[in-house]
Amino acid sequence: MPQLNYVKEGQGPMVVLSHALGCDLSMWDGVAQAMARRYTVLRYDHRGHGQSRQVGGPYTMEVFADDAAALIEEHSNSPVTFIGLVMGGMTGQQLAVRYPHLVRSIVMANTASYFDAGIRARLTQRIALARQHGMDAVADEAMNRWFSPAFLQTEQGAAQAASLRARLAAMDPQTYAASCQAMMDVDFNSTNALIACPTLVVAGTQDDAISIATAEALCRSISGAELRTLPTGRMSAVERPFEFANLVHDFLRTT
């Protein structure tokens, strides 16, 4: 089990923040700032991402869930709320089935129970780009997928996108490819029926790939799951961090 880089702040019930493919824990800066007023916020870098140790592949969602479980067991004596975006959301689905005793509730943002043929084709293309032309080529294409046009046109949005682009461009291509493959290999439609904890699904209304229909399908796969939307692209927690944190807080007050 690799040593994962993490930041722990605030006090109160613990929430764990799990980032998207090609990002690191910094993508949660705004959400963590808002939530640390009421919660102990533990955010971390996935293996091979950010400052966590580079580990050879292949990668699987089981491996990502095992990493998250080990971190939770190290830092909490009671079940946590696990919040994940895209790859982090898939990690959460696996975690809730594989380690139900560690999870009191889950929030899955801009993610899916499985990726359809269109998204799989895009990920396959990105794997090829990463291996043949390096991560700069991937990063240029990703930014327009991650954010809404309106966000990119603001000074703050452009700066945040540039920061995330730099992190993606610095990533090891083989780790990126292995992480893409891990997401492509899952289909949680059957196992999600085993998730018994309260579940919130968050979708971006301007996400051109992981659509509202995809989020609705994810909700249907988990008994009692609730759906909320934000007027964002895929990185809802980056575009609207305080609105995202408020959605989570409102959800947790009722669970």
Salt bridges, closest charged atoms under 4 A:
GLU9 OE2 - ARG43 NH2 2.95
ASP24 OD2 - ARG167 NE 2.91
ASP29 OD1 - ARG43 NH1 2.66
ASP66 OD1 - ARG98 NE 2.76
ASP67 OD2 - ARG47 NE 2.61
GLU74 OE2 - HIS75 NE2 3.74
ASP136 OD1 - ARG165 NH2 3.15
ASP140 OD1 - ARG165 NH2 2.80
GLU141 OE1 - ARG126 NE 2.85
GLU141 OE2 - ARG145 NE 3.15
ASP207 OD1 - ARG234 NH2 2.87
ASP208 OD1 - ARG122 NH1 3.73
ASP208 OD2 - ARG145 NH1 2.68
ASP208 OD1 - ARG234 NH2 3.63
GLU226 OE1 - ARG228 NH2 3.30
GLU243 OE2 - ARG240 NH1 3.48
ASP250 OD1 - ARG253 NH2 2.88
